[in-house]
Amino acid sequence: MTPTPTPMPEAATPMAARAPQQERGQRRVEQILDAAETVFAEVGVEGASMQAIADRAGSSVGSLYHFFPNKDAIVEALGVRYSELVSRTNEEAMPLELAHIPAEELFERVLSAQLRFVLGTPAFPAVQEAVMRHCPAVKDTMNSALVGHVTKFLALRYPRSTPAERQVSAMVSVATVHAQMQLACRLEPAVRDAAIAEAKRMLVAHFSAYDARR
């Protein structure tokens, strides 16, 4: 009899990080991401190497490849981490129970919270740029979460507005805050404060028509 050939195992997805099976493995993944974050903040994503990340994590390159097949997989994992943090920051800055606070206070909370996150996360601009180039689905997921929460907030704040109006306003607000945070990273503190104040005035003015109809 001709022996039945043994099926070859399926190849792993090139870009996917290997999911850790144990708590110890998860802790190791977080340590690697922390190390990558530091390296990306220092030399950028393009200037970083797997060896440099491994050295910063205090591990061998082989250990690094056990969890992440390449640098893009690390970028993607950090993108997911940042997406969750940005979404959480936004939800805490504009909880649904505060849907009716004055617009000035609302956007002071939102812009200040996002600015604190961005300035406190030096690798964020570089990682976001790399995410947009190599794994835009991560960015799209974050954007959808942000727009979804803002839309719910606006539904409570402006019950007379239409779903289409709320959706457009949410998209405009999220895009404006995102662009402002990108700009803020490149500005000196004095100019940054003035730019944030200008963005706040712009957002308040955008919603003044809705406030007048409440």
Buried (B, 14 or more C-beta within 10 A) or exposed (E): EEEEEEEEEEEEEEBEBBEBEEEEBEEBBEBBBBBBBBBBBBEBBEEBEBEBBBBBBEBEBEBBBBBBBBBBBBBBBBBBBBBEBBBEBBBEBBEEEBBEBEBEEBBBBBBEBBBEBBBEBBBBBBBBBBBEEBBEEBBEBBBEBBBBBBBBBBBEBBEEBEEEBBBEBBBBBBEBBBEBBBBBBEEEEEEBEEBBEEBBEEBBEBBEEBEEEE
